[in-house]
Amino acid sequence: YNIDEEEAIRDALTKVHGVERLVKDFGGEGSGEELARRLNDFVASLGEVRNSAKGIEAEFPNELVRRVDTGANPDRFVLDALHTCVVENQKAKGKATNLQKFRDALLDQASVAFPAEAEAYRELKRRG
């Protein structure tokens, strides 16, 4: 990501803003030519963005793009994704803890019911 790419993106965004203002204030006959000119400038600036970004490979999650398109703060997407990861991690940690407790309880019960086999199992585990 270099200065040329940043300038091309800023230029494209400036042109989008100009088109947006013109569309909001669209007033009839004379404005049509100005709107067409600004739209053409914007389309040309998209080509500049594409050319300046050659060699850069970036992928963005679809949900992030949707949120940005609707005007949401992209930082909020990152925070939501991080929160989801923490929640899923806690669930996985709870499952692992419960499985460990179950394994220990099962081994305790096996030691009572099958002491020789349980001891043989423990010996195998010690050897690795």
C-alpha positions in Angstrom: 0.0 0.0 0.0 1.8 3.1 -1.2 1.2 6.8 -1.7 0.1 6.4 -5.3 -2.6 3.9 -4.3 -3.7 6.1 -1.4 -3.9 9.2 -3.7 -5.9 7.2 -6.3 -8.4 6.0 -3.7 -8.7 9.5 -2.2 -9.3 10.9 -5.7 -12.0 8.3 -6.4 -13.7 9.0 -3.1 -13.6 12.8 -3.7 -15.3 12.2 -7.1 -17.9 9.9 -5.5 -18.7 12.7 -3.0 -18.9 15.2 -5.9 -21.3 13.0 -7.8 -23.4 12.4 -4.7 -23.7 16.1 -4.1 -24.6 16.8 -7.7 -27.3 14.0 -7.6 -28.8 15.4 -4.4 -29.0 18.9 -6.0 -30.0 17.6 -9.4 -32.0 20.4 -10.9 -33.0 19.6 -14.4 -31.7 20.2 -17.9 -28.4 21.9 -17.4 -27.3 19.6 -14.7 -27.5 16.5 -16.8 -24.3 17.3 -18.7 -22.4 18.1 -15.5 -23.7 14.8 -13.9 -22.5 12.8 -17.0 -19.1 14.5 -16.9 -18.6 13.8 -13.2 -19.8 10.2 -13.6 -17.3 9.8 -16.4 -14.5 11.3 -14.2 -15.5 8.9 -11.4 -15.4 5.9 -13.7 -11.9 7.0 -15.0 -10.7 7.3 -11.4 -11.8 3.7 -10.7 -9.5 2.7 -13.5 -6.7 4.6 -11.8 -7.4 2.9 -8.5 -7.3 -0.5 -10.3 -4.0 0.3 -12.1 -2.3 1.6 -8.9 -3.4 -1.5 -6.9 -2.0 -4.0 -9.4 0.1 -6.6 -7.5 -1.8 -6.1 -4.3 -3.9 -9.0 -3.2 -6.4 -8.3 -0.5 -9.5 -10.2 0.4 -12.2 -8.8 2.6 -15.0 -10.7 4.3 -18.4 -10.2 2.5 -20.0 -9.2 5.8 -17.4 -6.4 6.2 -18.1 -5.1 2.7 -21.9 -5.2 3.4 -21.5 -3.2 6.6 -19.3 -0.6 5.0 -21.8 -0.3 2.1 -24.6 0.4 4.7 -22.4 3.1 6.4 -21.4 1.0 9.4 -18.0 1.5 11.1 -15.6 -1.3 9.9 -14.0 -1.2 13.4 -17.3 -2.4 14.8 -17.1 -5.5 12.5 -13.7 -6.3 13.8 -14.9 -6.0 17.4 -17.9 -8.2 16.7 -15.7 -10.8 15.0 -13.3 -10.7 18.0 -16.2 -11.1 20.4 -17.6 -14.1 18.4 -14.1 -15.7 18.6 -13.9 -15.2 22.3 -17.4 -16.7 22.8 -16.6 -19.7 20.6 -13.2 -20.2 22.4 -15.0 -20.3 25.7 -17.5 -22.8 24.4 -14.6 -25.0 23.1 -12.7 -24.6 26.4 -15.8 -25.7 28.3 -16.3 -28.7 26.1 -12.6 -29.7 26.5 -12.9 -29.3 30.3 -16.0 -31.5 30.5 -14.4 -34.1 28.3 -11.4 -34.2 30.6 -13.7 -34.6 33.6 -15.6 -37.3 31.9 -12.4 -39.2 31.0 -11.2 -39.0 34.6 -14.5 -40.2 35.9 -14.6 -43.0 33.4 -11.1 -44.1 34.3 -12.0 -44.0 38.0 -15.1 -46.2 37.4 -13.0 -48.5 35.2 -10.4 -48.8 38.0 -13.1 -50.0 40.3 -14.7 -52.4 37.8 -11.6 -53.6 36.0 -8.5 -52.8 38.2 -6.0 -54.9 36.2 -7.1 -53.4 32.8 -7.2 -49.9 34.2 -3.7 -50.3 35.6 -2.5 -51.7 32.2 -4.1 -48.6 30.5 -2.3 -46.2 32.9 1.0 -48.0 32.3 0.5 -47.6 28.5 -0.2 -43.9 29.0 2.9 -43.4 31.1 5.1 -45.0 28.3 3.7 -42.6 25.9 
